Amino acid sequence: MDAKNAAEPTVLGRPHIRVEGYEKVTGTAVYASDTRDGSVAHAALVTSAIACGRITGFDRSAAEAMPGLLGIFTHRDFADAVAPVPHLMAGGYVNSAHRPLASDRIAYAGQIVALVVGRTQEAAARAAALLQVRYEAEPAAGTFDDPGAEIVRLADLKPHYEDIAKGDPDAAWPSAAARIAARYETPVQHHNPIELFTTRCAWHGDTLTVHEPARYIGAVQHGLAAQLGMDPARIRVISGLIGGHFGSKFGLSQHTALIALAAKRIGCPVSLVPTRRQCFTIADYRPESRHHIRLAADRDGRFTALVHEADVITSRFDPFAMEGADVTASLYACPAIRTEERAVRVDRNTPGPMRAPPEVPYLFALESAVDEMAWELGLDPIALRRRNETATDPISGKPFSTRPLMACFEAAASAFGWARRAPRGDRLRDGPWQVGLGCASSVRPVKIAAATMRLRLFADGSAEVATAHHEIGNGITTLLAMGIADRLGIPVERVRVRLGDTDLPPAGISGGSSTTTSLMNTLVLGCDRLCAQLKQVATTSGRPLAGCDPGSLRLAGGALAAADGRTLALGAAAGLQDPAGIEILAEFVPPGATAKALEDLRAGHIGLTIGGDALSWGFGAQFAEVHVHADTGEIRVARLTGAFAAGRILNPLTARSQLVGGMIWGLGSALLEETILDGATYRNPDLAEYLVPTAADVGVVEALLVPDPDAIVNPLGVKGLGELGIIGVNAAIANAIHHATGRRIRRLPIRIEDLA
């Protein structure tokens, strides 16, 4: 990408409010379930009350007597209507390969066993409540150590996966000066976006339109086509503004095909707005995990051995488990490393990504163990990390494209006041409150994907960018508008951004902190092509800048400027080629990828890539000040400070907003969030008993941005930061609690009863 084509940088890199913000705060923003275009029927779900077994029958009499009922659909109606499709992470499209209403078998509690449709939402919900389902229950395994739980090595479950083995950590262990051997545990956690997992399906002849909040509408389109035996071109998926997902709304939902079939059979559009309790099982979640860490060091604090064994829960029917030991194995210098990751298959729904999917649980374990090692050696935790810094990946030997980890620690420690941290055995007090300070690393591999977008410059000087990506609340709408404005020298207010529609040029999944890296590189590529075409048009014989070398023209103030002083507004140049303006289709293939990335994109397959000759990671340092009441054990997080390096920051305002939000969510991960299991059933699937942070739980939160120029990671030098904010917060808080109380808590969430 030619920097000479860029206008004077006046927009990117500076704070800018969200261009869609006014609609959101005034309530005029339209979400999937807000769509209205004529008469719509409403659906309600009936979900299984048992975790394993079979359906033996239904009593429909009371439900069928409900006024306004339009239909009741069970496995007897839809058994062969939906074809099997693999999981999105296994070459398919769906968030779960399980097909509800395919048979009388029950695979997990909360499985969809019937779909009820009524003229109103109330009629459908009432009829669903009246439908009686008879079951024959069988024993179910709910979690680790339950009878029937099946342990499978990830190397046997997932193709191309390999455990890591370097050196001989077992041989290094006996002679180590300091050793930490401990088990760390994280709980089940569920996404709870304010917008529920809604779907609305409408048929127009043999063409289907689906309104659904999804973070990969290409997968919804192609997956639904495979399920229903349709041409993907006959399915249009619209996903406008999304009211949060954080990893959920992942690929094609299990219920979408059912709503489409019901709409066809009833003969009118059907809308589903499930209950929040149902959202705990019709979507995915972060599974519980166990981590056995063995960490050894010499007398100077340099690591000599690291073993990370991890177990994560998954379902019986999907070859999916979230691995993360590749990150913990590569974070610090160490000559002997071994990892082993295992999936434990139980009778529950399939888990899935939840913001910073592997790093949140895996780094909780490692960063807690590093803090324990610092105490064992009598070293400052930052000093210990500095002694184990590395410019290269200890596993592959590849260099890091940049590695500003210690720069993050220095910036955050200074802002946080780490120097006041009391030495070992001399703890801080504030009256009855014990005060502890803790820290942890935050790291995240950079991911990027192929993308396409259409750019238009109109004769009046306004512009449009259109791509089938998603605004999940991260501010990509604003960034795209800023990007065109910056590159072409036009006001942000004169840029229209169109997203979330499969009629637009395809783009990939909104996940893995890849949205900005993928789309903004595509945008700059397209702007450069557009400018090159405008220069050719403007310098053609008989045109205003005829005789000029196109390569000598520069952009200034939204115009092409020649060395002899002649200028031509970009809009006027666009109008010379066509009165309607000029249009460019930009296609971006990530560095190191092949043209097949575009083929996969057009087929709706996930295409996130990590690779190249260097490791490219985002980095951060998390600091927490925690107060623990000496008598009651009450825990308060008085302060969180984080410093983050994520390449080029394009909008500091939305960047800090994302980071602060992630840090608060990390507080919830440490102290509050846990889905309670009773056997194989979730017992707190609501926002009354599933605890999330509120304003009363949050003290001072500060996010700092550390410069991180990276000329290797991708042409624009951006890394993505959506995941970084939450990573490491749980470990920093746990480490601060230990500093305050001397109690080492290795299982999350940490509650009063753990300190009583």
N, C-alpha and C positions, 0 to 999 in steps of 0.2 A: 504494500500500500504506500503510495507516494505521498510523503508529507508535504511536498510542494503544492499538491492539489488542495490542501486544506486552507480554509479561511483563517483569519486571525482567531486564535482560541479565546472566545469570549463567553462560552456557555459551559462546556464540559469542564469538570473540576471545580465548579463553583456551586454553592447550595442553590437549589431550586425547589419550590413547593410542588406537590403533586398536581399534574394537570387534571387528573380525575378527582381530586380531593373535594372540590365543591359539591359534585354530585353525591359523593359518599356522605359528607357531613350534613347535607340538606335532605337526605332520604330520597333523592330522585334517581339514584343509581339503580339499574335494572339487573337483577340476578336471575338465575335460571328459572326458579319457581315463580318469578314475577311475570313471566310471559303470559300474555292474554291475546288470543286471536279466535274468538268464537266460543262455542259451547265446549266445555272441558269436563270430562268425568274425573273422579278422584279415586285413587287407589289406597289401600291400607294393607299392611303385611300381617300375617299370622306367623309367629316363629316358634320353634320347637321348645318344649318345656323339659326335654331330656337331652342328654349329651351323646347317647349312643343307643342304637336299637332300630326299631322300625315302626312305621305307622300301621295300625291295624284297622282303622276306620275313622269316619267322620260322622258327627251328628249335625246336619245342616239345617234342620227344621227351624230353629229359632232365628238363625241368620237370614234364611230365605224369606221369613215373614217381615223383615225390616223394610219399611217404606223407603223407596229410592234406591234399592239394591239393583245393580245392573248385571252382576256376575260374580261367581265364585270359581276360582281356578286352582286346581291342585295337580299333583303328579298324574292323576288320571286324565287330565286335560292336556298337559304339556309334556308328557313323558318323552316323546321322541321329537319334539318341536325345536329343541335347541341343541345344536351340534357341539361336541367337546372342542375346546380351544385351550392350548397350553398357557401357562402363566407368562406374564409379560417379561419376567427375568429369565425365562426358559425358552425364548424364541417365539412366544405367543403374544397375547394382547390383554389378558385378564388379570385382575388382582387376586383371583382364586380360580383354580381349575374345577372346583366343585360346582356341580350344576344343581341348584335347588329346583324342586318339582320335576326332577328327572326320574325318581323312583320313590319307593316307600322307605328307603334307608335313611336313618338319621346319623350324621357324621359328627355333629357338635351341637351344643346347646345354643339356641338363638338362630339356628338354620331356618330359612324361609320354608314353610310347609304349605302355605296357601296365600293366594292373592285375591283380595276382595275389592270390587269396584262398585262405587255408588255415584249417584248424581251430585252429592255433596261430600265434602271431607267428613262431616259428622256422620252421615249415613254409612259411609264406608268403614269408618272407625268403629261404629257401634255394631255393625254386622260382623266385623272381624272379631270383636270381643265376644260375640255370641256363638261363633263357630266352635264346636267342640271337637277336639282331636283325641283319638285313643291311641295309646302307644304300648309297645312291648319293650321295656327297657333292658339294656345289657350293661355290664360293668364298663366304666369309662376311666381312662387315665387322664388326669388333668394337668400334671406338671412333673417336675423332677421326682424321681424315687417312687412314683406311683406304680403299682403293679400294672404291667402292660405297656409302660412307656418304653419306646424303642430307641436305643442309642445308635446313631449312624455317623461314621466319620464323614466330614464334608468332602474329603477326597473321594469317597465312594458315592456320595450323593450328587455332587455337582461336577459336570465335565470341565476339564481344564483347571480345576482347583488343585493346588498342591500345598501341603504343609511346608513350613520353612525349617531348614536344617543347615546350620553353619557352625563349624567347630564342634567342640564336645563340651557342652555345659555341665554334664554330669561329672566329667573329669575335673573341671575347674571348681566345682562346688566345695569339695572337702577342704581345700587349702585356702579358701577365701577368708580375708580378714573380717568381713561382715557379710551376713546373710539374712535375707528376709524371705520367709515362706509363709504365704497367707492365702486365704480364699476370700474373694470379694463377690458380692451379689447385688444385682439390680432387679427391680420388680417389673411386673406387667404395667405398661402405661398405655393409655389410649389418647389418640388425637381427639380433641373436642372443639373443632372449628365452630364458630357461631352459625354459619350456614351449614345446614344438614346435607346429607347425601341424596339430593333430590334428582328426579328424572321426569321429563315430560316428552312424550312421543306422539307424533301426529303423522298420519298417512295422507298422501295426496296421490291417489292412484297407486302405482307400485313404487312410489318414492317416499322415503321415510325421513322425517326431520326430528332430530333429538336435541332437546335443550337439557344439558347436564353439566354441572360444574366438574370439570375433569382437568387434570394437569397434563394429559396427553390425549388430545382429541383425535389425533391420527390413529392411536391404538383403539379408541372407541369406535371409530368409523370402520376400520378394517376388521377388528374383532367381531363387531356386530354383524358385519357382512358374512364372515365365516360361520358364525353361529346360526344365522338365518338363511344361508345359502343364497346370498344376494351379491350383486355387483356393488363394490364399494362406492362407485360413482352415483349410485341411487340412494345413498345415505348421506345426509348432511348433518353434521354435529356442530352445535353452537354452544359455546361456553364463554360468556362475556365476563364481566367482573366476577371474581370468585371470593367468597367470604371466608377465606382461610382454608388451608389444607395441611400444611406442615408435614407433608409426606402421605397423607391420606388422599382420597379422590385419585387413586393410583391406577391408571389404565382403565380398562372396561370393568364396570361393576357387575356383580352377579345378577342384579335385579333388572338391568336395562332391557335385556331381551324379553323378559317376562312382561314388562310394561308395553313394549312394542307389540308383542303378540296379543295382549289384552286390548290394545287400541284397535288392532285390525279386526278382532272378533266382535267387538262391541260396535265399531263403526264410527268412533269419534276420538279426538285426542284424549289421552289419559295422563294425569299428573300424579306423581308419588312424592309426598313429603313424609318420610319415615319419622318415627319418634326418636328422641335422643337415645333411649335405651336400646332400640334396635340398631342404632349406628355402631354400637360396641361390637356387633357380630356380623353385620352386612358389609363392613369395611375392615381394614387391617389395623394393626396396633404394633407397639414395640413389645417384643416378647421378653420374658424374664431371662436372665443370664447368670452364669456362674463362671468365675475366673480364678484359676489357680496360678498364682505368680510365684516364681522363685527368682530372686535377684541377688547376685553376689557382687562384691566389690573388694578392691585391695585397700590398703591402709590410707591411701591418698584419695579414696573415693571414686576411683575409676572402675567402671563396671567390668566384670570379668565373665559373667554368665547371666543369661536371661532365658527363662522358660515361661511361656504363656500358654496355658491350656484353658480352653473356653468351651462351654456348653450353652447352647441357645435352644429355645423351644421352637418347634414348627408343627405344622399339621401333618396328618397321615397322608394327604393326597397331593401335596405340592413339593417338588424338589427345590424348595426355597429356604434359605437360611442366611442371615446377615453376618457375613464374616468381616473381621476387622483386625486380625492379628498382623496383617501386613503393615499396618500403620504403627502399631506398638513396637514391632520388630525393627523398624527403620528410624525410629525417633532419635535414639541416642547411640553413640559409639559403643560397640561391644564386640569382642572377638568370638564369642560362642553364644549362639541363639538357637532356640528350638521353639516351634509353635505346634500346637495340635488343636484343631477346632472340630467340634462334634455337634450334630443336630439331635435333639431329643424329640421324637415324633409322638404326639399325644392327640387326644380326641377333642381338638379345638379348631377354630377357624384359622386360616393362614395368616401369619403376621406379615408385616411389610415395613417399608421405610418410614421412619419418624425422624424429623429433622436432626441431622448429623447421625444417621442411622447406626453405624458401628462405632463411631468415635466416642459418643456419649457414654455407653457402658464400658467399652474397652479401655478408654483412657481414664475413666474413673478408677479402674483397677491399677493400671500402671502408675498413674500419677499419685495415687495413695501409697503404693509400694515405694516410689521414689522418696516421698516424704518420710516414710518409716525408715528408709535407709539413711536419710540425712540425720535423723534423731539417733540412729544406731551409731553413726560415726561422729556425732557431735559437730556436724557441719551446717552452715546456713543452707536451706533448700535451694536457693538460687545459685550459690557457689557450687553445690553438687551438680546441678544441671550444667553449669558452665564447664566444669571439668570433664563432662561427657559430651560436649559439643562435637559435631562432626560436619565437615563440608561435603561428605559423600555418604551415600546410602550404604550402611554396613552390610546389607545383603547383596545388592547388585553391583556395588562399586560405582554407580552412576553419581555424578555431581548433582547437587541441588542447583536449580537455576538461580535462585537466591535463597538465603537462609537467615532472615533477620530475627530469629527466635530470641536471642539474647538482647537485641535492640528493643524488642517488645518488653522483655522483663525489666530492662533498665528504665524505659519510659513509664511503665506502670508502677514500678517500685518507687520511683521518684514522686509521682503524683499521689500515690497511696500513702506514702510515709512509712515504707517498710523499715526504715532505719530505727524506728521506735520499737520494733519488735523485741520483746524481752528475750534474753538468752534462755537456753534450756534450764528448766527448774526455777525460773524467776518470772512467774506469770503476771500479766497485767490484771488490774481490778478497777472497777468503777462502782464503788459501793458494794451492793450484794451481787453485782454482775461480774462474772469471770469473762475476761476479754481475750479473744484469740485471733491471731492473724494467720492466714494460710494462702498458699499460691499453688498454681498448677499451669501446665502448658496447654495451649489450644493449637491443634494442627489439623489441616484438612487437605488432602490431595486435590489439585485443580482438575476439574472435569470440563469437557467441551464437546460439542456435538455439531454435526452438519445442520445447516439451516438455509432456507430460501426466503426471500421477501421481494415484494414489488415496491419500487419507489417511483413516485410521480412528482414532476415539477410542472405546475400549471403556468399558463402565460401571465396570470396576474401576480406571480411570484410566491404563491402559496405552495405547499408540498403535502404529500401523503405517503405514509409507509404502511404497508399491509402485510401481515404474516399470520399464519395459523398457530400462533403461540398464545400464551395465557397471562392475564394480569391477575396474579394471586395475592396482590397487596404489597408486593416487593418494590413497586415503583418502576417497572419496565416500561410502562406507557410513557412516563415522564422521561426516562433515559432515551428512548427512541426519538421523542420529540426534540430533546436537547441535542442528540447526536446529529440529526439533520440540520438543526439550526446552527450548530457549531461548525459543521463541515461546509455548509453552503452560505453561511452568513446571513440567514434570515431570522426573523423573530420566532421564538418558540410558539407564540400564540398563533402563528400562521401555518403550523404543522398539524395535520390530522393523523391520528394513529388508529388503525383498525386491527383488532386482534380477535382470537378465539372463534374462528369459523373455518370449517374445512373447505369452504369455497375459496379461501385465500391460499397463497403459496405455503406449502407444508413447512413446519418447523417441529422440533423435537419436544421432548418431555421437559416440563418445568420441574426440575429436581437436581439434586447434587450440586447446588450452587453454580449451575451451568448456564442459566438463562442469560446473564449479562455477557459472559465470555462468548457464547455462541451468537447471540443476536447482534451485539454491538460490533463484533468483527464483520459480520455479514453486512451490517449497515454501512460501515466505513468502506468496505469493498464496493458496495453498490454506489455510494456517493462518488467515489473515485471514477468509476465507469461512467456515471452520469456526467460528471464534469468533463471528462475526456471527450465524450460525444458532443457536449455543448461547445467545446472549443473548436471541434472540427466544423460544426455547423456555423459558428460565428465567423470563422476565417475563410469560408468558401467564397469564391469570387462573387462579387456583387453584394456581399453581406457587410454589416457595419465594421467588422474587424478584418476585412479582406486584406491579404498580404502579410499578415502577422504569422509568425511561427506559433502553432497551437501550444507547443511546449513552453513558450515564453510568457504566455498569459498567466496572470495570477488572480486569485479571488480576493476581493476587498469590498466590504460593505454590501454583500449580496450581488456583486457585479463582477464581470470579467474585465480586467484592466490590462491594457497594452502598455508597452514601454514608452510609446509616443504620446501617452496621455489619453487616448481614446478609451471609453468604457462602454459596456453593454450590460444592462441588468439581466440577471440569470433568467427571470421570467420571460423577458423579451427574446432572449436567445432560444428558450424552449419553444416559444410561439413561432419562431422562424421555421422550425421543422414541421410543426403541426399546430394549427390554431388551438387545439385542445391541450397542448403541452407535450412533454416528453416522458416516456416510461421506460424503466429498466427492471429486469428481473435479475436479482443478485443471488448467486449460489455460492455458499461458503463450505469448503471442505477443511476440517481441522488439520493443522500441521501433523504430518505422520500418518494421516488416514488416506484411504484410496477413494476413487470415484464411487465404489460400492456403497460408501456412506450415504450418498444421495439416493441410491436405489433403495437402501434399507429405510431411509427417511420417508420416501414416497410410499413404501409398503406398510408404514406404521410401526416399524420395529424400533425398539429402544436402541440408541446409538451413542451413548456417552462413552467417551474415550479418555484414557489416561495413558500417557506413553511418551515416546521421544527419547532423545539421548540424555536427558536430564530429568530429575525429579522436580516437579513444580508443585509446591505446596503453599497454602496460605498459613500464616502463623499468628499466634497470639499468646498473651500471658494474662491469666486471670488471678485477681487478688480479692480476698474476702476478709472483712472484719466481722466477727461473730461474737455476740454477747450471750452468755448462758447464765441463767439465774442459779446461784449456788444452792438455794433451798428447794426450788420447784423444778429445776431442769428446763424451764422455758427457754427456747432458742429464738434469738432475734438476729437477723442479718442487718447490721447497721450500715454497711457500706460494701459495694462491689465496684472494683476498678478493673478495667480491661484495656489492654493496648493491643492493636491488631495491625498486621501488615498483609495486605491483600492486593498487591500490585497497584496499578493505577486506579485511583478512586474517582469515579465519574460524577457522582453527586454526593458530597459529604453529608448533606442533610438526611437523605434517605438511608445512606450507609450507616450513620450513627443510630438512626431509628431502628434499623434491623438489628444492629449489634446490641443495643440496650434491650430490645425485646427478647433477643436470645438469651441474654444474661439473666433476665427475670425468669424466663422459662427454665434456665439452669438452676435457679434457686428453687423452683417448684420440683425439679427432678431430685434435688438434694433432700428436701424437707417435707414435701407434701404429696407428690403424685404417686399413686399406687392403685391399681385395680385389684380388688380383693377377690381371691378365688375361694369358692366353696366346692371342692371336688373339681369338676370341669366346667363350673358355671361362674360367671362374673356376678358379684353380689352388690356392686355399687355403680351400676351403669347410668349415672346421672350427675348433674352438676351440684346436687345437694350434698352428696357423700363422696364423690370423686373430687379431691381437693386440688385447687389450682391457686396460684398466688393472687392476692387482691392488693389493693393499694396499702392496706394496713400491714401487709407482710413485707413490703419493699422499702428499704431505706434509700440512701443516696446511691445512684448508679451512674457511673461515668465510663464512657467509651472513648478511647483515644485512637487516632489514626497515625500509624507509623509509616513514613515514606518507604516504598519498596519498589524502586524502578526495576523492571524485569524485561529485558529485551529478548528473552528466549521463550517465555511461556506461550505467547501468541502475538500476532502482529500489533494488537492494540495495547498489550501489556497489562490486561486485566485478569484477575484471578477468581472473582466471585467471593462473597463473604456471608451469604445467607446462613450458612451452617456454623461459621466460626464462633458466633456470639455465645452459643449454648455450651460448646465443648469445654470441658475442664472446670466449669463452675461447680459442679457437684463435688469434685475432688478438692477444690480450693476450700469449699465450705467444710467438708469433712476434716480436712487438715487443720483448719482454723479451730474447729471444735476440739480436736485433740490438743492443740496448743493451749486452749483455754482451760480444759478440764483434765487433761492427761488420759482421757478415754479414747481409745481407737475404735471407731465404729466402721465396720467393713460391709455393712448391708444398708442399702437405701430402701425407702427414705428414712432419714434419721428423725426420730420423734422423741417427745419428752420421756416416754417410758424407757428409751435406750440410755438415758442419763440419770434415771432415778436411783 
